Amino acid sequence: ENKESGLFTARLNRSNDPEKIIMQPCSFRSFTKAEDEDVVIFQKGTVEEYPDLYVSDLSFNDPLKISETNPQQDEYIWGTSELVEWKSFDGQKLQGILYKPENFDPSKKYPMVVYFYERSSNGLYRHITPAPSASTINRIYAVSNGYLVFVPDIPYVEGYPGHSCYNAVVSGTYALLERHDYIDRTKLGLDGQSWGGYQIAYLITETDLFAAAFSGAPVSN
């Protein structure tokens, strides 16, 4: 529910529940234990922090950071991510991610791009670096240039992908507009690729909420 990640320990020959070792608001990956010592090396990161290397014993009480991979990040306006929740038009509780510029000022008005591809909220703490893309928006590049980026989850009803997208994406966009005066409702955009591109081609026939839409490699007529 909160997208935190961590480790549990379990014994396969016992019926006891797994025991939590560590759980934090970040993304962990590449846990590797030394063959002959109780020492683990792993990566830990967030949207703001590059997933650098850490070393720890098996208690994870005081991990030691041993790399500094991306110091040049300090020279740029980065971004933050927050989990948002709302109810879709058909009453489902949905989640998504709202990315903001690192220098966000709630007294200002910001244009917002809505990007989606199925469900993405589990990536709340995933680190993203600016990079070229064929047609999907780079979220950190966008917020660094003064945009908000909203990434809603979409649950699908079989046979109705376009309408399922409408129920989730448009309801989520309206929910954010109702909550936050800092979103410029005259400057809303859509971005999606392939499966997302098809849904954008559908959405723009159902609503005029968005000022611009980019549909990358869509399945369309």
Sequence and secondary structure as in RCSB ss.txt:
>XXXX:A:sequence
ENKESGLFTARLNRSNDPEKIIMQPCSFRSFTKAEDEDVVIFQKGTVEEYPDLYVSDLSFNDPLKISETNPQQDE
YIWGTSELVEWKSFDGQKLQGILYKPENFDPSKKYPMVVYFYERSSNGLYRHITPAPSASTINRIYAVSNGYLVF
VPDIPYVEGYPGHSCYNAVVSGTYALLERHDYIDRTKLGLDGQSWGGYQIAYLITETDLFAAAFSGAPVSN
>XXXX:A:secstr
    EEEEE  TTS S  EEEEEESSEEEEEEE SSSSEEEEEEE SSS  EEEEEETT SS EE     GGGGG
S  EEEEEEEEE TTS EEEEEEEEETT  TTS EEEEEE SS  GGGTT        SSS  HHHHHHTT EEE
EE     TT HHHHHIIIIIHHHHHHHHH TTEEEEEEEEEEETHHHHHHHHHTTT    SEEEEES    
